[in-house]
Amino acid sequence: MKRIRNIFPFMISKFVLLCAFRHLKKKCKKKHARRIQRFEAHLEKNIERLHKTLMNGTWKMHPYKHIVREECGKLREIFYSSDFGDLVVQCAIGITLGAVLNHTLIDDTYAGIPGRSLHKGMRRMYRKVQKYVGKPIYVYKMDFKKFYLSIDHDKLKEIIVHKIKDKRTVQLLFNLIDGSPTPIGIPIGNFISPILANQFLNGIDREAKDRGYEYYRYNDDIIAFCESKEKMRKFQKMMHKLADALKLVIKPSEQIFPIERFGMDMMGFIVQRKRVLVRRTIERRVRRDARKLKAKYTPHRARGIASRWGWFKRVKSGVNFWIKNVGCTIKQFKNLEKTACLAT
């Protein structure tokens, strides 16, 4: 593996910091509107300040703020910095060093990587399943317990040193890791947390691929399958050894089963031998929200349903389900006058 060298001067240059700010302004305009306005009011001065502190090695993360948010029925602790400049620095690291690190990942990792959508992962899984015509398929499904909050700092630093041969870049990443609000784990709300998490599990990914297993990962959710149940049990033992080496805990809900029993539930889809379905929990939410929208139309409810269209548009049965329950096509959400069909 070729180690990354001499990226620090470019990564913290004023040009990259300015590009990072413009990227955040475009992507996070609503989420950080006030913080963006305050930073942009003295843009040149703030960029110059960040550049100097990074060059001098005196830059550090500001204190974190903490919120608890419910996502998909789970309570998640979200940590984010109180200073918008910290987000600009993390974004600059992400669009330079992060882009290089993402090229070292396997093709079947689909979390926080530009150009690797959920639909691409679903299609690759389905195409692989089609090659097992007339053969049994046994699936191993697992995930880690509180993955982001259980990443060991020392193990993560070892991986970073192995990947990067640039002392100032390594020291900057160490400052980010040591500035975490918890002694173990990395904050979910940080811009570069998905990049570091993918690198943390990259060794497991490559070991599974080198052994010849059909292997797919989204964040900490892992699915592997082959034609032999015995091979899957060997894979399970291997995963436990690799997880112990990284000081991770696999949830007790892990299981090995034939694909005909549950299908492969991952990334919001259920991949079966002859078809792909949308996850049932997503269908139930759309059905429930559609009833509320028909009872009383509001733009907020319409946008909430429209945001889930991405799961249905690439699945054959998904479009029919959408029209049957919502009552009109997605194009009618773009104009409020056309959504009058929902009230009928």
N, C-alpha and C positions, 0 to 999 in steps of 0.2 A: 504494500500500500504506500502510495506517495504522500508524504506528510505536507501539510499546508505551511508555506513559508512567506514571510515578508508581505503580509496583507494588512498589517496595522496602519501604516501611513495612509493608505487609500481608504481604509475602513472608517477612519475618524476625520477625513478631510472635510473641509467646509462644503465642498460640492456634494458629497455623500450625505452629510447632515442636512443640507437643504433639501435634497431629494427625499430623505426620510421624512422631513416635515411635510412636504407636499403630498407624499404618499398617505400619511396619517390624516391630513386635512381632507383628502379625497375619500378615504375609506371610513373614517371615524368622525365625519362632520357633525352628525347629530349627537353622538355619544359624548364627545369632548368639545362641544361647540364653544363654551365659555373659556375653557382652558386654551383652545386654539386661538381664540381672539386675543387673549392676554399675551400669549407667546408671540403672535404675529405683530402685535403693536410695536414691539421692539425686536424685530426678527434678526436683523444683522447683529445687534448687540448680544442677543441670546445665543446665536450660532457661534459667534466669536468666543463667548464665555465657555460654551461646551467644548469647543476645539482646544482652547488653552488648557482647561482642566484635564482633558484626556491626554494631551501631549505631556503635561507635567506629571501625570500619574496620580493626581489628587482627586479625581472624580470618584464619587461614591453615591450609592442609591440613597434617596431620601426615605424617611419613615413611611411605612406602608399603612394604607387604610384597609379596613376589613368589612366585608359584607357577607351575608349568607343568602344564597339564592336557590330556589327550587328549579331544577332542570330535569325534565323527563321523570318526574316522581322522586328525584333524589335531591337531598340538601347538599349543596356544595359551598365550601368556603372559598371566596374569591378575594385575593389580595391584589392591590394595585397601588402604585406609587402616588404620593401626594403632589409630585412635581411633574409637569408635562415634559420638561427637558429630559427626564429619565426615560420616558417613552420614546423620545426622538433618538436617543443613544441606542436603545434596544432595537429600534427599527433599522437604524444604520447598520448594526451588527447583523440583523436578519437578512437584509437585502444584499449584503456582501459575503460575509463569512457563512451565513446560513445557506445561501444559494450554493456555495461550494460544498458544504457538508451534506446537503440534500442529494447531491450527485453520488455520494458514497453509499446511499441506501439501496436496498433491493427494490425491484420493480413492484412488488406486491405489498407495499406499505402506503397507506392512504390517509394519513392524519396530518393536516397542517402543511401539506406540500403543494405548491402551485402546479397546476396541470394534472393533478391526480384526483379526479372527482370521485364521488361515491358511485356514479353510474359506470365509470371506467372499471372500478373494482368489481362491481356486480357483473359486468359483461365478461371480465376475465375469469371469474369464478364459474360462470355459467358455461363458457366455452370449454373449460377444463373438464367439467362434469360430463359434457357431451362425448368426451373421448372414452368414457367408461361404459359404453354400450354393451349390455350383456354381462357386465362385471359388477360384483358387489362394491358398495362404497361405504366405508366406515368413517365417521366424522369425530374429531376430537375438538371440543369447544371449551375455552377457558378464558379467564381474565384475572388480573391481579387485584388484590385488596388495597384500596386507597393508593393507587399507583403513584400519582404525582406527589402526594404527601409522604410517601415512604421511600423516595429515591435517596440513597445514601450519598452524602456529599463527597466523601473520600473516594468512593468507587467512581462517581461522575468525574472527579478531577483526574483520576488515573486515565480514564477514557479520553479526556480532553488533551492531556499531555501526550498520549499515544497518537492522536490525530494531528496535532498542531505543533509545529516547531517554530514558534515565534513567542519569545518571552513576554513581550508587552501585551500581545493578544491573550495569552494564557492568563496573565495577571489580571487583565480586565474581566475575563470570564470568571476568574476566582472571586473577584470583588462582587460580582453579581450573585454568585452562589452563596458566598459568606454573608451577603446582605439580606438573605432570606429571613422572613420573620419567624421561621421555625427552625430548630436545630437539625431537623431531618426533613427532606422534601424540598420541592421547588414550588413557588406560587403558581396557581392556575391562571391568574390574571396577567402574568408577565408576557410580553410580546415574544420573547425567545424561549419560553418554557417548552412549547411543542418541539422546537429544534433540538434542545438539550434532551428531551424525553426520547425522541427518535434515535438519537445517538446512543443513549443509554441502553436501548433494546436492540441496537443494530447487530451486536454480537450474537444474540439469540436468533435473530432473523437469518443471519448468514449461516449459522450452524445448521438450522433446519433446512435451508435450501441446499447446502452442501451434502446433506444426508439424502437428498432426493425426494423429500416430502412436498406435497402440494400444500403450501403454507401462505396464509393471508393474515395481515394485521391492520387493525384500525385503532389507534391509540394503544390501549392495553388489552383490547379484545382480540383474541387469537383463534383462528380456525385452521385446522389441518385435516386432510383426508387422504386416504389411499384405499386399495382393494382388500387389505388384510387387517383384521382386528388385532392380531399379534403385533404387527408393525406399529399400530397406533398405541398399543400399551408400551412398547419400547420408546416411542416418541414421548409419551407421558412421563416416563421415568427420566428421560433426558431433560425435559422441561423443568422438572422438579430440581434436578441437579444444577441447571443453569440459573434457576431462580434463587436457589440457596446461595450460589456464588455472588449474586448481585444483592443479596439480603432483601429479596422480595417474597411476598406470601401469595400463593395461589389460592383463590377462593375455593371453598369446599363444593361449590356448585359445578365444578368441572365434570365432564361426562364424555363417554364414548358411546356412539349409537349409530345405527344404519341411517342413511339419508332419508329413507322412506318414512321414518318415524316422525321427525320434526322438520326436516329440511335444514339448510344452513342459514341461520338467522344472524345477519350481520349487516351493518351500515344502513339499517332501515329496510332491508329487503329479506325475503325468504327464498333462497335458491333451491329449487327442487330439480329432479331429473329432466322434466319436460317443460317446466315453466318457471317463471319468477313472479312472486307476489310481493305486495307491499306489506310491511310488518303490521300485524293486527292492531297493535296499540295505536299506530298512526291512523289507521282506518277509523278506529273508534273515536279518536279526537276530532277528525274531520266530520264524521257523522253527527257528533254532539254539537260542534260549533256551527254546522250548517242548520241544525234545528233552531239554535239561538238566533242566527242571522235571518232566517225566514220569519221568526216571530217579531224581530225588531232589527231593521237594518241600521248599521252604523259603519262609517268608514274604517274604524279600528277593527271591528269584527271581520270586515271584508278583507282587510290586509292580512289579518291573522290566518285566514283560510288560504288566501292566495300564496302565502309564504310556503305552504306545504305542497304546492303543485309540482315541485321538482321531483318528489318521490313517485308521482303517478304518471308523468308524461312519457316516460320511457318503458312503461309496462303495459302490455296489451290489455289486460283486464283493468288497469288503473284508470284509464280514460273513461271507460264505461261506468266504473264505480263513482268517479268524480261527477259525471253528468247526472247519474241516477240520484245521488244524494245532495249535491249542491244545487243542481237545477239549471246551470248554464255553464258555458265554457269559460276558460281562464281569461280570454280576451275581453270579456264583458266586465271584468273587474277594473280595467284601465279607465273606464269612463263611468262615472257614478250614475248617469242617466240610464245606461244599459242594464244596470243591476236591478232595475225595477222588476225584472222577471222573477227575482227571488221572493218578492212579496206576494206573488200570485199563487 
